[in-house]
Amino acid sequence: MHKSRGQSRRHGRRSHRHNPWFRQHDSKERNNTRVRQSPQGSSHSDDAAPSTSASTAGSSSVPDLPGYYFDPEKKRYFRLLPGHNNCNPLTKESIRQKEMESKRLQLLEEEDKQGKVARLGFNASSLLQKSKLGFLNVTSYCRLAHELRVSCMQRKKVQVQSSDPSALASDRFNLILADTNSDRLFTVNDVKVGGSKYGIINLRGLKTPTLRVHMHENLYFTNRKVNAVSWASLNHLDSHILLCLMGIAETPGCATLLPASLFVSSHPAGDRPGMLCSFRIPGAWSCAWSLNIQANNCFSTGLSRRVLVTSVVTGHRQSFGTSSDVLAPLLFNGCRSGEIFAIDLRCRNQGKGWKATRLLHDSAVTSVQILQEEQCLMASDMAGTIKLWDLRTTKCIRQYEGHVNEYAHLPLHVHEEEGIVVAVGQDCYTRIWSLHDAQLLRTIPSPHPTSKADIPSVAFSSRLGGFRGAPGLLMAIQQDLYCFSYS
């Protein structure tokens, strides 16, 4: 009996030596050892093509061992530990984060060294010449022109001035939103001690070569999370800011109308300071100001399994029941179930006839944008899918690839005048597509290390700073504001 156990143990050891996988692995280890011990001239062939694991570099030369990570630089395996281990935090998450940071630094270095240039032989004069000779149709010319302009945008830091410089050094940008004329930028800033405060940046001073703007602040402060923001045209164009605040503890959620005139020197001449107006709406997910003439001076709020349309003037409310939570309300409403539906306010929730149009995504819809020139709607969801829908046929006519989202409520920016679509993914990359053919024109890395807590907030306009402004992209992250302007 003892003999058989001994034989089985010896047989187990012999089986490893005779196993072809272990012979291959041992020979590679001996080869790597010989390379490290050999003179420099004899090891150039192995250095030119270092071994990498299939999970990190896509190479099959080194086997992928479950529970282990192969480091191509040190040429050895390391054990993967659980994420809560603080002694040796070598986890899949840390490895992925390291690879993403390396990629981001490489892209930033390429942009800083030579600027973001278009491909060889691709310039404005060659495009114009090909168009005149008839080699390019209108669609191709517009796409290539957009690609050329977007590719040449260069990052420059904007100097933000304020009456409280110490606050600028400590407060962090949470989100930014440009008004209709792109001469003002509403900001939500996270305060170091906790909570958020609001500000308006005057963009009229945003001119090269000195990109300098001024931040106008007020005394309003909230310790609640800001779920959604939109400009509201109550007294005149963009006279107020509509905010959706999440409820905490005994304080219910609410929708707040904040007059832009409360911010010093940011309101038009002759505009009298207004009063803050708050509507108690428990369980509000999001809100949006209505641009529909059927709902003048109204805003819609997305709640759990219903949409609430509120008149600011009369306080009258209309409630529309749904089968899912509404995350993106805009009379065209996006739900957690992936459904997008329109509300016909003339039906006043009588029966089922108030659902005028119905579209469907495979994941929770986070952003809905209605195009002005055509009968089209664009929507994005938590699976990273961006689709352009024809409202007349209720069919998807275009899909924009590359967006990254897993669970975040990320906005979508559509600019018909420039013909582009802009979105920031959970990977902190800002992507710009052509609106007309869904081609990805540019991918911009974040100037700061990638983190799901530091996703950049962007605003694009064809005239930054007002009517005479130039097209460009504003990016806010942490304490910094950057401008990517057309050259």
C-alpha positions as CSV (number, residue, x, y, z in Angstrom):
1,M,0.0,0.0,0.0
2,H,2.9,2.4,0.9
3,K,4.7,1.4,-2.2
4,S,1.7,2.2,-4.5
5,R,1.4,5.6,-2.9
6,G,5.1,6.3,-3.4
7,Q,4.9,5.1,-7.0
8,S,1.9,7.4,-7.5
9,R,3.8,10.3,-6.0
10,R,6.8,9.6,-8.2
11,H,4.6,9.1,-11.2
12,G,3.0,12.5,-10.5
13,R,6.4,14.2,-10.5
14,R,7.5,12.4,-13.6
15,S,4.2,13.3,-15.4
16,H,5.1,17.0,-15.0
17,R,8.5,16.5,-16.6
18,H,7.0,14.5,-19.5
19,N,4.1,16.9,-20.0
20,P,4.7,18.8,-23.3
21,W,3.3,22.1,-21.8
22,F,5.8,22.0,-18.9
23,R,8.7,21.1,-21.3
24,Q,7.8,24.1,-23.4
25,H,7.5,26.4,-20.4
26,D,10.8,25.1,-18.9
27,S,12.6,25.6,-22.2
28,K,11.3,29.2,-22.4
29,E,12.5,29.9,-18.8
30,R,15.9,28.4,-19.6
31,N,16.0,30.5,-22.8
32,N,15.1,33.6,-20.9
33,T,17.8,32.8,-18.3
34,R,20.4,32.3,-21.1
35,V,19.3,35.6,-22.7
36,R,19.8,37.5,-19.4
37,Q,23.2,35.9,-18.8
38,S,24.4,36.2,-22.4
39,P,26.3,39.2,-23.8
40,Q,24.4,42.1,-25.1
41,G,25.0,41.3,-28.8
42,S,23.5,37.8,-28.5
43,S,20.2,38.8,-27.0
44,H,18.9,41.4,-29.5
45,S,16.5,39.0,-31.2
46,D,14.6,38.2,-28.0
47,D,14.6,41.8,-26.9
48,A,13.0,42.9,-30.2
49,A,10.0,40.7,-29.5
50,P,9.5,40.3,-25.7
51,S,6.9,37.6,-24.6
52,T,3.6,38.9,-23.4
53,S,0.5,37.2,-22.1
54,A,-2.6,36.7,-24.1
55,S,-4.6,38.7,-21.6
56,T,-2.5,41.8,-21.8
57,A,-0.9,42.0,-25.3
58,G,-2.9,39.5,-27.3
59,S,0.1,37.1,-27.8
60,S,-0.2,33.4,-27.5
61,S,3.5,32.7,-26.9
62,V,3.1,32.7,-23.1
63,P,0.2,30.6,-21.7
64,D,-2.5,32.4,-19.7
65,L,-2.6,30.8,-16.2
66,P,-5.8,31.2,-14.2
67,G,-5.1,33.4,-11.1
68,Y,-1.7,34.6,-12.4
69,Y,-0.5,37.6,-14.4
70,F,2.5,37.6,-16.6
71,D,4.6,40.7,-16.5
72,P,6.3,41.2,-20.0
73,E,9.0,43.5,-18.5
74,K,10.1,41.2,-15.7
75,K,9.3,38.1,-17.7
76,R,7.7,36.2,-14.9
77,Y,4.3,35.3,-13.4
78,F,2.7,37.1,-10.4
79,R,-0.2,35.9,-8.4
80,L,-3.4,37.9,-8.7
81,L,-4.7,38.9,-5.3
82,P,-8.2,40.0,-4.2
83,G,-9.0,43.7,-4.5
84,H,-9.2,44.2,-0.7
85,N,-5.6,43.1,-0.2
86,N,-3.5,46.2,0.8
87,C,-0.2,44.5,1.2
88,N,0.4,43.6,-2.4
89,P,-2.5,45.1,-4.4
90,L,-1.8,43.3,-7.7
91,T,-5.3,42.8,-9.0
92,K,-6.9,42.7,-12.4
93,E,-8.3,46.1,-11.7
94,S,-4.9,47.6,-10.9
95,I,-3.4,46.0,-14.0
96,R,-6.1,47.3,-16.2
97,Q,-5.7,50.8,-14.7
98,K,-2.0,50.7,-15.3
99,E,-2.5,49.8,-18.9
100,M,-5.1,52.5,-19.4
101,E,-2.8,55.1,-17.8
102,S,0.1,54.1,-20.0
103,K,-2.1,54.4,-23.1
104,R,-3.4,57.8,-22.0
105,L,0.1,59.2,-21.4
106,Q,1.3,57.9,-24.8
107,L,-1.6,59.7,-26.6
108,L,-1.0,62.9,-24.6
109,E,2.7,62.8,-25.4
110,E,2.0,62.5,-29.1
111,E,-0.4,65.4,-29.1
112,D,2.0,67.6,-27.0
113,K,5.0,66.9,-29.2
114,Q,3.7,67.5,-32.7
115,G,0.1,68.6,-32.1
116,K,-2.8,66.7,-33.5
117,V,-2.2,66.8,-37.2
118,A,-4.3,65.3,-40.0
119,R,-3.0,62.5,-42.1
120,L,-0.3,63.1,-44.7
121,G,-1.5,65.2,-47.7
122,F,-4.8,66.0,-46.0
123,N,-5.3,69.8,-45.9
124,A,-7.8,72.5,-46.8
125,S,-6.4,73.4,-50.2
126,S,-6.3,69.7,-51.4
127,L,-9.9,69.2,-50.3
128,L,-11.1,72.4,-52.1
129,Q,-9.3,71.4,-55.2
130,K,-10.7,67.9,-55.2
131,S,-14.2,69.3,-54.7
132,K,-13.9,71.7,-57.6
133,L,-12.6,68.9,-59.9
134,G,-15.6,66.7,-58.9
135,F,-13.6,64.0,-57.1
136,L,-15.6,64.5,-53.9
137,N,-19.4,64.7,-53.5
138,V,-21.0,67.0,-51.0
139,T,-21.3,64.4,-48.3
140,S,-17.7,63.3,-48.5
141,Y,-16.5,66.9,-48.7
142,C,-18.4,67.8,-45.5
143,R,-17.2,64.8,-43.6
144,L,-13.5,65.3,-44.6
145,A,-13.8,69.0,-43.8
146,H,-15.1,68.2,-40.3
147,E,-12.4,65.6,-39.8
148,L,-9.7,68.2,-40.8
149,R,-11.0,70.9,-38.5
150,V,-11.5,68.5,-35.5
151,S,-8.2,66.8,-36.0
152,C,-6.3,70.2,-35.8
153,M,-7.9,71.2,-32.4
154,Q,-5.2,71.7,-29.8
155,R,-5.5,71.8,-26.1
156,K,-4.9,75.0,-24.2
157,K,-5.5,75.8,-20.5
158,V,-8.0,78.5,-19.7
159,Q,-7.2,81.0,-16.9
160,V,-10.2,81.2,-14.6
161,Q,-10.4,84.3,-12.5
162,S,-12.6,84.8,-9.4
163,S,-13.1,87.1,-6.4
164,D,-12.1,84.1,-4.3
165,P,-8.9,82.6,-5.8
166,S,-8.5,80.1,-2.9
167,A,-11.8,78.5,-3.8
168,L,-10.6,78.0,-7.4
169,A,-7.6,76.0,-6.1
170,S,-9.7,73.7,-4.0
171,D,-13.1,73.4,-5.7
172,R,-13.5,70.8,-8.4
173,F,-15.7,71.0,-11.5
174,N,-18.6,68.6,-11.4
175,L,-20.3,69.6,-14.6
176,I,-20.5,72.5,-17.1
177,L,-23.3,73.6,-19.4
178,A,-23.2,76.4,-22.0
179,D,-26.3,78.5,-22.8
180,T,-27.9,78.9,-26.2
181,N,-25.6,81.7,-27.4
182,S,-22.5,80.1,-25.8
183,D,-21.4,83.3,-24.1
184,R,-22.1,81.9,-20.6
185,L,-21.1,78.6,-18.9
186,F,-23.0,77.4,-15.9
187,T,-20.9,75.3,-13.5
188,V,-21.5,73.0,-10.6
189,N,-18.5,72.8,-8.4
190,D,-17.8,70.2,-5.6
191,V,-16.6,72.0,-2.5
192,K,-13.7,70.5,-0.5
193,V,-15.7,70.4,2.8
194,G,-18.6,68.7,1.1
195,G,-21.6,69.8,-1.0
196,S,-21.8,71.8,-4.2
197,K,-22.0,75.5,-5.2
198,Y,-22.9,77.1,-8.5
199,G,-21.2,79.6,-10.7
200,I,-21.5,81.2,-14.2
201,I,-18.4,81.8,-16.3
202,N,-18.5,84.7,-18.8
203,L,-17.1,83.3,-22.0
204,R,-16.8,86.6,-23.9
205,G,-13.2,86.9,-22.8
206,L,-12.3,83.6,-24.3
207,K,-10.0,84.8,-27.0
208,T,-6.6,83.8,-28.2
209,P,-3.8,84.0,-27.4
210,T,-4.7,84.8,-23.7
211,L,-7.6,82.5,-22.8
212,R,-8.9,84.3,-19.7
213,V,-12.4,84.1,-18.3
214,H,-14.1,85.3,-15.1
215,M,-16.2,83.1,-12.7
216,H,-19.3,84.8,-11.1
217,E,-20.5,83.1,-8.0
218,N,-23.4,83.4,-5.5
219,L,-24.1,82.5,-2.0
220,Y,-26.3,79.5,-2.8
221,F,-24.9,76.2,-1.5
222,T,-26.3,72.7,-1.4
223,N,-25.3,69.5,0.3
224,R,-27.4,67.4,-2.1
225,K,-26.4,65.8,-5.3
226,V,-27.2,67.6,-8.5
227,N,-28.8,65.0,-10.8
228,A,-29.5,67.1,-13.9
229,V,-29.1,70.7,-15.1
230,S,-30.6,72.6,-18.0
231,W,-31.0,76.3,-19.1
232,A,-34.6,77.5,-18.8
233,S,-36.2,80.4,-20.9
234,L,-38.8,81.8,-18.5
235,N,-38.6,85.6,-18.7
236,H,-36.4,85.6,-21.7
237,L,-33.9,83.3,-23.5
238,D,-31.9,81.4,-20.8
239,S,-33.1,83.6,-18.0
240,H,-33.0,80.7,-15.4
241,I,-31.2,77.5,-14.6
242,L,-33.2,74.4,-13.9
243,L,-31.6,71.9,-11.4
244,C,-32.8,68.5,-10.2
245,L,-31.6,67.9,-6.6
246,M,-31.7,64.4,-5.0
247,G,-33.3,64.1,-1.7
248,I,-31.4,63.1,1.4
249,A,-32.6,61.9,4.9
250,E,-35.7,63.8,5.8
251,T,-35.3,66.3,2.9
252,P,-37.2,65.2,-0.3
253,G,-35.9,65.7,-3.8
254,C,-36.8,68.9,-5.7
255,A,-36.6,70.8,-8.9
256,T,-35.1,74.3,-8.5
257,L,-35.3,77.3,-10.8
258,L,-32.3,79.5,-10.2
259,P,-32.4,83.0,-11.8
260,A,-29.2,83.7,-13.8
261,S,-29.5,87.3,-12.5
262,L,-28.4,86.2,-9.1
263,F,-24.9,85.9,-10.4
264,V,-23.2,89.2,-10.3
265,S,-22.6,90.8,-13.7
266,S,-23.6,87.7,-15.6
267,H,-27.2,88.8,-16.5
268,P,-28.2,91.0,-19.4
269,A,-28.5,94.7,-18.9
270,G,-31.8,95.8,-17.4
271,D,-32.6,92.3,-16.1
272,R,-33.8,92.6,-12.5
273,P,-32.6,90.1,-9.9
274,G,-35.1,87.2,-9.5
275,M,-36.1,84.9,-6.7
276,L,-35.2,81.2,-6.4
277,C,-38.2,79.0,-7.0
278,S,-38.3,75.4,-5.7
279,F,-40.8,72.6,-6.5
280,R,-40.9,69.7,-4.1
281,I,-40.8,66.5,-6.1
282,P,-39.8,63.4,-4.0
283,G,-38.0,60.7,-5.9
284,A,-37.0,62.9,-8.9
285,W,-34.3,61.3,-11.1
286,S,-33.8,64.0,-13.7
287,C,-35.5,67.1,-15.2
288,A,-35.5,69.1,-18.4
289,W,-37.0,72.4,-19.6
290,S,-39.6,72.0,-22.3
291,L,-39.0,73.6,-25.7
292,N,-42.4,72.4,-27.0
293,I,-45.1,75.0,-27.7
294,Q,-47.7,72.6,-26.2
295,A,-45.9,73.0,-22.8
296,N,-44.9,76.6,-22.7
297,N,-43.1,77.6,-19.4
298,C,-43.1,74.0,-18.3
299,F,-40.5,71.5,-17.3
300,S,-40.7,67.7,-17.1
301,T,-39.4,65.5,-14.3
302,G,-38.5,61.8,-14.5
303,L,-39.5,59.8,-11.5
304,S,-40.0,56.1,-10.6
305,R,-42.5,54.8,-13.2
306,R,-44.0,58.2,-14.2
307,V,-43.3,61.5,-15.8
308,L,-44.4,64.8,-14.2
309,V,-45.0,67.9,-16.4
310,T,-45.1,71.1,-14.2
311,S,-46.1,74.6,-15.2
312,V,-43.9,77.2,-13.6
313,V,-46.5,79.9,-14.0
314,T,-49.6,78.2,-12.6
315,G,-48.1,75.3,-10.7
316,H,-50.4,72.9,-12.5
317,R,-49.1,69.3,-12.9
318,Q,-49.8,66.5,-15.3
319,S,-48.7,63.0,-14.4
320,F,-48.1,60.2,-16.9
321,G,-47.7,56.7,-15.7
322,T,-45.0,54.4,-17.2
323,S,-43.8,50.9,-16.8
324,S,-40.2,51.9,-15.9
325,D,-38.2,54.7,-14.2
326,V,-37.7,57.7,-16.4
327,L,-34.0,58.8,-16.6
328,A,-34.2,61.3,-19.5
329,P,-37.4,63.4,-19.6
330,L,-37.9,65.8,-22.6
331,L,-41.5,65.1,-23.7
332,F,-39.5,62.4,-25.5
333,N,-38.6,60.3,-22.5
334,G,-35.9,57.7,-22.0
335,C,-36.6,54.9,-19.5
336,R,-34.5,52.5,-17.5
337,S,-36.1,49.7,-19.5
338,G,-34.7,51.1,-22.7
339,E,-38.0,52.4,-23.9
340,I,-38.3,55.9,-25.5
341,F,-41.7,57.4,-25.8
342,A,-43.3,60.7,-26.7
343,I,-46.1,62.4,-24.7
344,D,-49.1,64.0,-26.5
345,L,-50.1,66.6,-23.9
346,R,-53.5,67.1,-25.6
347,C,-54.6,63.7,-24.3
348,R,-54.0,64.7,-20.7
349,N,-53.3,61.1,-19.7
350,Q,-56.7,59.9,-20.7
351,G,-56.4,56.2,-21.6
352,K,-53.3,55.0,-23.5
353,G,-53.4,57.5,-26.4
354,W,-50.9,59.9,-24.9
355,K,-47.9,57.8,-26.0
356,A,-47.4,59.2,-29.5
357,T,-44.2,57.5,-30.5
358,R,-42.3,54.5,-29.1
359,L,-38.7,53.5,-29.7
360,L,-36.6,50.8,-27.9
361,H,-33.0,50.4,-26.8
362,D,-31.4,47.3,-25.2
363,S,-30.3,49.2,-22.1
364,A,-31.3,52.1,-19.8
365,V,-31.5,55.3,-21.8
366,T,-29.4,58.1,-20.3
367,S,-29.7,61.0,-22.8
368,V,-32.2,62.0,-25.5
369,Q,-31.6,64.8,-28.0
370,I,-34.2,66.0,-30.6
371,L,-32.7,67.3,-33.9
372,Q,-34.1,70.5,-35.2
373,E,-33.7,70.3,-39.0
374,E,-35.0,66.8,-39.5
375,Q,-37.6,64.5,-37.9
376,C,-34.9,62.7,-36.0
377,L,-34.0,61.8,-32.4
378,M,-30.6,60.7,-31.0
379,A,-30.3,58.7,-27.8
380,S,-27.6,57.0,-25.8
381,D,-27.8,54.2,-23.2
382,M,-25.9,52.5,-20.4
383,A,-24.5,49.9,-22.8
384,G,-22.5,52.6,-24.7
385,T,-24.9,52.5,-27.7
386,I,-25.7,55.8,-29.5
387,K,-28.5,55.6,-32.1
388,L,-30.1,58.1,-34.5
389,W,-33.8,57.4,-35.0
390,D,-36.2,58.5,-37.7
391,L,-39.3,59.5,-35.9
392,R,-41.4,59.1,-39.0
393,T,-40.6,55.5,-39.5
394,T,-39.5,54.8,-35.9
395,K,-36.4,53.0,-37.2
396,C,-32.7,53.4,-36.4
397,I,-31.0,54.9,-39.3
398,R,-27.5,55.3,-37.9
399,Q,-25.3,54.0,-35.0
400,Y,-22.2,55.7,-33.6
401,E,-19.6,53.2,-32.4
402,G,-16.9,53.5,-29.7
403,H,-18.7,55.1,-26.8
404,V,-18.0,53.5,-23.4
405,N,-20.6,53.3,-20.7
406,E,-21.5,50.7,-18.1
407,Y,-23.8,52.3,-15.6
408,A,-23.2,56.1,-15.5
409,H,-25.7,58.8,-16.4
410,L,-23.6,60.4,-19.2
411,P,-24.9,63.3,-21.4
412,L,-24.9,63.4,-25.2
413,H,-24.1,66.6,-27.2
414,V,-25.4,67.0,-30.7
415,H,-24.4,70.1,-32.8
416,E,-26.2,70.2,-36.1
417,E,-24.6,73.4,-37.3
418,E,-21.1,71.9,-37.1
419,G,-22.4,68.4,-38.0
420,I,-20.8,66.6,-35.1
421,V,-21.7,64.5,-32.1
422,V,-19.7,64.6,-28.8
423,A,-19.8,62.3,-25.9
424,V,-17.5,61.5,-22.9
425,G,-17.3,57.8,-21.9
426,Q,-16.6,56.2,-18.6
427,D,-13.1,55.6,-19.8
428,C,-12.7,59.4,-19.6
429,Y,-12.1,59.7,-23.4
430,T,-14.0,62.4,-25.3
431,R,-15.1,61.1,-28.7
432,I,-16.3,63.2,-31.7
433,W,-18.3,61.7,-34.5
434,S,-19.6,63.0,-37.8
435,L,-23.3,63.5,-37.5
436,H,-24.0,62.6,-41.1
437,D,-22.2,59.3,-41.6
438,A,-21.3,58.3,-38.0
439,Q,-17.5,58.3,-38.7
440,L,-15.4,58.7,-35.5
441,L,-13.4,61.8,-36.2
442,R,-11.3,62.1,-33.0
443,T,-10.7,60.5,-29.6
444,I,-9.3,62.9,-26.9
445,P,-7.7,61.5,-23.8
446,S,-8.2,63.2,-20.4
447,P,-5.5,65.6,-19.3
448,H,-5.7,63.9,-15.8
449,P,-5.3,60.3,-14.8
450,T,-8.2,58.1,-15.7
451,S,-10.7,57.7,-12.9
452,K,-14.5,57.0,-12.8
453,A,-14.7,59.7,-10.2
454,D,-13.1,62.3,-12.5
455,I,-15.0,62.0,-15.8
456,P,-14.5,65.2,-17.8
457,S,-17.5,67.4,-18.4
458,V,-17.5,69.1,-21.9
459,A,-19.4,71.8,-23.8
460,F,-19.0,72.2,-27.6
461,S,-20.1,75.3,-29.6
462,S,-19.8,76.7,-33.1
463,R,-19.2,80.1,-31.5
464,L,-17.6,80.0,-28.1
465,G,-17.8,83.3,-26.4
466,G,-20.8,84.6,-28.3
467,F,-21.9,85.6,-31.9
468,R,-18.3,86.4,-33.1
469,G,-16.7,83.4,-31.3
470,A,-14.9,80.6,-32.9
471,P,-15.9,76.9,-32.8
472,G,-14.3,74.8,-30.1
473,L,-14.6,72.4,-27.2
474,L,-14.5,73.3,-23.5
475,M,-13.4,70.5,-21.1
476,A,-13.6,70.8,-17.3
477,I,-11.9,68.3,-15.0
478,Q,-10.9,68.6,-11.4
479,Q,-9.8,72.3,-10.9
480,D,-8.9,72.9,-14.6
481,L,-10.7,74.2,-17.6
482,Y,-9.3,73.5,-21.1
483,C,-10.2,74.9,-24.5
484,F,-9.8,72.9,-27.8
485,S,-10.2,75.5,-30.5
486,Y,-10.1,75.2,-34.3
487,S,-6.8,76.5,-35.7
